[in-house]
Amino acid sequence: MTHTPAPFPTSRLRRTRQSAAVRGLVRQNSLTVDDLIWPVFVRDGEGIEEPIPSMPGVYRRSVDKIVEAAREAADLGIPVICLFPYTDPALKTEDCAEAWNLENLSNRATRAIKAAVPEIAVMTDVALDPYNINGHDGFVVDGEIVNDATVQALVKQALSQAEAGADIIGPSDMMDNRIGAIRNALEENGFQNVMLMSYAAKYASAFYGPFRDAVGASGALKGDKTTYQMDPANADEALRLVARDLSEGADMVMVKPGMPYLDICRSVKDEFGVPTFAYQVSGEYAMITGAAQNGWIDGDKAMLESLMAFKRAGCDGILTYFAPAVARKLSGK
């Protein structure tokens, strides 16, 4: 819609910016705690909160501490906590069998959270990289990340997570046909209410570095992920991928990373009108936090401004390591 304002001084566009009350009245977008998903890292042990140097303020937590984090999240009104395991290197293998072990870290943490904090939803990650000695999201055969055999393994992983009690499963692997295969398996095994949030447009990004440190994948990765994650130069392909994943049974879709791909978020929301999420990834978090710690920016203001950008771009929610800090800021706690 095109609107031409009356000429000055009849039209003074600063009128609606003159006070906090008026600015609030005309504000187009809002950020609430309901928009937040908190990604957390789980490790083995007990009573452990281990700092991640490349992500100041973020920790690897043992299962008991993850339960405490889930309670904190629920008390703050954060609706979803998302689990990422830091797997013992001794459990990483070529066949990635730990991925569907019912007693792996992710599944143990899911069960513990659902037992202690049933009101919070648990989201889990489906990909082989935390369990793969090669550091890739899929099986590596003669230097190639193979698709179809990987999908079969992802189905087993997803079923184990559903059995553990996951509410939302997030396939992040970017293999072809994994959404359809997982959805069919969930239906056939009585998990029809488990939701799929597809990492539909996941780019081969330089912003993942601190995350790979957090899950212990940095040293293991051989080569890169450009044969399955998206080329950062492409936009139309993202829409094709989203359309495909929706047709295969995704309930929600995600764009990853976040701020460098706000145009993709906007296009996805405009094109499909489905629940659309963005992941404010580890590199984005580290940049804001690092600059704030050096006194170069106001950390709280930059945090809130960065998240509002996602809402303005059409996102229904954001995965962000800032979730507890944002929730406290919004609630005044």
N, C-alpha and C positions, 0 to 999 in steps of 0.2 A: 504494500500500500504506500503510495506517494502522497505526502502532505507538504504543502508549501506554507510555512508560517506567515502570519501577517508581518508587514514591514515594521522595523523598529521606529518608534518606541511602543507601538501597540503590542508587539510581541517582544517580551524580555524573557529569554529562556533561562536566565538566572533566577527568576522568581521561584521556581520549584526546587532550587538548590539552597535557599536562603537560611534554612534551619534544619536541625536534626529531625524535628517532628514532620516537616514537610517532605524532606528527603525520604523518610520512612514511608510516608503516605504514597509516594509515587514510585517506590522502588520496584523494579520489574522482577528481580530474582531474589530468592532467599536461600540461606544455608541453614540447615537444622541438623541435629544429631541423628535424625532418621536417615540422613543421606550417607552415613559413614559405615564403612566396613574396615575393621582393624586387622591388618596382616601381622601375624606373630610367628616367631621361629621357635620350634621345639627341639630340644636335644635330650640325650639320655642322662640319667643320673637322678639325684634328689636334692632339693634345696638349692638349685643352681640358677643364678641369673648372671650370665656371662656377657659382658659388653662386646659390641661389634665395633671395632675401631673406625671403620669407614662409614658407619651410620650412628653418629653420636646420639645417645639417648635410647638406642634400640638394643635389645638383649636377645640372646638365645636362652630359653627357659626350659628347665626340666618340667615334666608333666605336672607335678604338684604346683609349681609356680605358674604354669599355663592356666591351671584351674583358678588360681588367685587372679590372674589377669582377666580371665573370663568374668569372674565375679565383679572386678573393677569395671569392666566394660558394661555389664548389665546395670550396675548401680549408676553409671553415667548415662544410661539410656541408649548406648550403642547397640544396634540390633543384631549385628553379625560379627563374628570373629573368624578369621581365615588362617588356616594352619599350613605352615611350611616346615618340613623336617630337615634337621641337620643330621645326616646319617653317618654313623661310624664308618670310616673308610674301609674297615675290614668287611663290611656288609655290602660293599659295592662290587658288582659282578657284571660279567658280560650278559648274563641272562636276566639281570635285574629282578630276580625272584622276590627280593625283599619288598618290592613295590606292592605286591598283593598279599603279603604276609599279614594275617589278621591281627598279629601282635606287634606290627611295626609301630614306630613312634607316632605317626599321624593317627593311626587307628586307636592306639591306647589313649592318646590325648582326647580324641573325639569322645570316646566312651566316658572318660573321666569328667569332661565338661558336661556332657548330657546328664550324667548322674548328679552332679553337684549344682549346675546352673542350667536347668532345663529350659528356662525362658529365653536364653540366647540361642540364635541360630548358628550352626557351625558350617563353614564352607571349607572344602578341601581342594587340593591341587592334584590334577591328573596329568602326569608326565613322568618319564623315566629318568630324567637327569639327576634327581637326588640319589638314585640307586645304581646308576650306570657308571662303571669304571672308566668309560670314555667321556663322561660328562654331557652326553647328548640326550635329547628328549626322546629319542627312538633308538632302536637297535642299529648297530653299526656292522655292516657286512662288506668286507673288502673296500673299506673306505666310504661306502654309501650308507646314508641313513635310510633304511628301508621302511616303506610305508605300511604295507598290509600286515606283516608280522607284528609290527609295533602296535597297530590298532587292536589286534587280538590280545596283546598284553595289557593295553590300556583298559580294555573291557574288564579284564580280571581285576585290575587295580580299582576301577570304579565300583565294581560289585563289592569288593572288600570294604571300601569306604562307606557304601550304602549300608552294608550289614553292621558296621560300627556305629551308625546313627547319623551320618552326615545329612544335613538338610539341603545343602547346595553343593554340587560338584562342579569344579571349574577345570575343564580340559584346556590346558595351556600349551599343548604339544605342537599344534598346527599341522597334524597329519590329516590327509584327505579321508573323509568318511568316518572320522572317529565319533562325531556327534550322533549320526544315525546308528552306528554300531552300539554305542553306549546306551542310547535311548531304548533301542530294541531289547537289549539285555536287561535293563532295569525293569521294563514292562514285563518281560517273561519271567522275572524272578520275584515279582511282587513288590517292587520298589517304585510303583507308578507315581508316588507323590514326591519323590526326590527330584529336585530342580537341577537343571543344567544351565550354568552361566558360561557360555562359550567365550573363550579368548578368540574371538572371531577375526579381529584385525590386530594381530600381534607382530610388531615390526622388529627386524633385526637391528637392534638399537645399541648404541654405546652407553646408554643410561642404565644398563642392568648390572654394571660392575659390582657395586657394593652388595647387591642381592646375592650374586654368585659367591662373594666372600662369606655372606651370612649362612648359606646352605652348604658351603664347602665344595662348590663346583668349580671354582676358578682354576685351581691347579689340575683338576681332572680333565677339563675340556680340551679335546684335541681338534684343532681346526676351528671353524665357526659354524653358525647356524643359518647361513644365508640360503641353503637349499630348502628350508622349510618355513622359516620366519620371513615376513614380508620385506620387500625392498622399500626403504624410506622414501624413494622417489615416486611411489605409486599411490594413487588415491582411488581410481575406479575399481581396481582389484579388491580393495577393502569392501566395497559395496557388493561385489560378486560373492565374496567369502561370507559376508553377513547373510545375504539372501540364501546361500546354500545351507548354512548352519541352522537358520530358522526353518527351512524346509525339511531338515532332518530331525527337528524336535527340540532345538534350543529354546529355553524359556526366556532367557536374557542374553544380551551380548555385551562384550567388552572391547574397548579400544585400549591398547597398551603399546608404548607409554602414553602418558596423559598430555601434559602441556605442549610438547612439540607436535601433537596430533589433534589439536582442538578442532581443526577444520574437518577431520574425519568424524569426530564425535558429532558435530553439527550435521554433517551430511547423512550419517547413519540415522539420527533421530528424525530428520526431515523426510528421509526416503521411506523409513519403515514404521516409525511411530511405536516402536517396541521399547520395553525397559532397556535402557542403554547406560552402561557404566564405563568409567575410565579408571585406570590404575595409575595413581601418582607414584611412579616407581622409585626405587632406591636412589638412583642418581639425582632425581629431582629433589627428593627429601634431603640428600646429603648436600646439595648445592645451597639450598635455603638455610639449612641448619649451620653449615660451615660458615657461610657469609654472616649469619647472625652472631655466631660465636666470636667472629673477628671484629664485630662492631660495624660492619659495612652496611647492614640493612637492619630494619626493625623486624625481628623474627616473627613476632606475633602478627603484625600487620601483613607481612609477606605471606605467611601461612594462610591466613584467612582470604587474602586477595587471590592467591593461587587456587584455592578451592572454589571460590566464587566463579572463577573463570570456567570451571567445568559445568557449573549450573547454567551459566550464561550460554555455553555451547550446546545445551540441551541434555546434559547427563542427568539421570535420575539418582545416581549415587556415585560415590568415589571410594576406591580402596586407597587408604592413606595411612602411613605410619604416624601421622599427626593426630589420628583419631582421638586418643584420650585428651590430648592438649586442647584440641578444638572443642570437644564436648565440655571440658571444664570452662573454657573461655565463653562458650555460648550460654552455659548455665550459671556462670558466676561462681562456680565451686572452687 
